[in-house]
Amino acid sequence: MRVAGSSGWRRYFQATAGTYDAEDFTQATDDEASELWALLDLRSGQRLLDIGCGTGRHAVALAARGVTVTGVDLSSEMLHRAHERANDAGVEVEFIEADARALPDGLEPYDAAICLCEGAFCLVADDAEPLVHDRAILTSIHEILRPGGRLVLTGLSAARLLAAWHRGETTGDLDLLTLTETSVYELPDGMEIELREHYHLPDGLRTLAELVGFEVDAIWAGGALNWRRDAPTVDDYELLLVARKSA
């Protein structure tokens, strides 16, 4: 049985939460936390929002360094493991189950935000158009940041996708007009779900961020275990956006 719906990504993360931390791309958390601390110019006592926090690896690592962290994720199973991670580390992190496009009312402004490893950005709900979906997430983050607040975000690189398509190596159904790939994933119970991923070119990501009010400092090469402060190439899996809300 195949299910297509806005709950597709939630179903996926509910099913994969137990194995998430064994993935190769999760193995450089401490190094990434150090890089984030520098990129965001963080100081002890500041407030940080982690959008699509998953099992809380960045949230907990940064909380251990002295910032006050709120983690938001769509999956209760991911958040359960995030709570366990925080407890094991002896740090306090607030975790909230929510859609990144519509953060809960009542949150106080944050000094910085991260949205990494496709925990929300680029993972398109079936009830949204790809650009509208990703713009809504950027808008949500922009609205919750203090003036001057900084953002580090990773997004899927369309250059790599297009190069793979040219070589005949893509596995999903690719829409070249919207740079969106639809794939079918089989859950452990045998149910199949459709998942959509939206890819970005550097100039397009810059424009999207600027449209919602961000000042873009840089768009660099990204990817698990390979964040670099240089221009993206067709071999880079992700783009890394560094931006700030106008003061």
C-alpha positions, 0 to 999 in steps of 0.5 A, a space after each residue: 500500500 502506498 500513502 501520499 500525504 503531508 505526514 509522509 516525512 513524519 512517517 519516515 522519521 518516526 520509522 528511522 529514528 532508532 537508526 538515525 545516529 548510526 548514519 555516517 553523516 551524524 559522526 562529526 557532531 563535535 566538529 560541527 558544533 565548533 564550526 557553528 559556534 564560530 559561524 553564529 558568533 555564539 556566546 554563553 547565555 544566548 538563545 539558539 533555535 534548532 529547526 529539524 533537530 532530529 535526535 538533538 545531536 547539535 542541540 545538546 552539543 551546543 547546550 553543553 557549551 553554554 547556550 540556551 537551546 530549543 529544538 523543534 522537530 516533526 517527529 515525536 520519536 526523534 524528540 524522544 531520543 533527543 530527550 534521552 541524549 540531553 538527559 545523558 549529557 546532563 544538559 537542559 534543552 527544550 524540545 517541541 514537536 511542531 512543523 517548521 513552517 508554523 512555530 508555536 506562539 509564545 516563543 521568545 526571540 532567539 539570537 541564532 538559529 540552525 536548520 541542518 541536514 535536511 531536518 526540515 528545509 528541502 523536505 517538502 510536505 505534500 500539501 505545499 509547493 516546493 518553493 512555498 514550503 522552503 520560503 515558509 520555513 525561512 520566513 518562520 525562522 526570520 520572524 523568530 530571530 532578534 534583529 541581528 540574529 544569525 542563521 546557518 542552514 543547509 540545503 540540497 544542492 541542485 548542481 549535484 542532482 542535475 549532474 547525477 541526472 545527466 549521468 542517468 544516476 538519479 533514482 527518483 522522479 525528477 521534476 526539472 522545472 521545480 528541481 524536486 525529486 519524488 521517491 518511494 520509501 518502504 517502511 518496515 511494516 511494508 507500507 510505501 510512502 512518497 517523499 519529495 525533496 527540493 533542491 537549490 542552486 546557490 543564486 536561487 537560495 540566496 534570492 529566497 533568503 533575501 526575499 524573506 528579509 535575510 542578509 546573506 553573508 555566504 553560501 558555501 559548500 556543504 555536506 556531511 563531514 565536509 563543511 568548507 568555506 569555499 564555493 560549491 561544486 557539482 560534487 557537493 551534496 549540500 549548500 551551506 547558507 550563512 545569513 543574518 536578520 537586519 539589525 
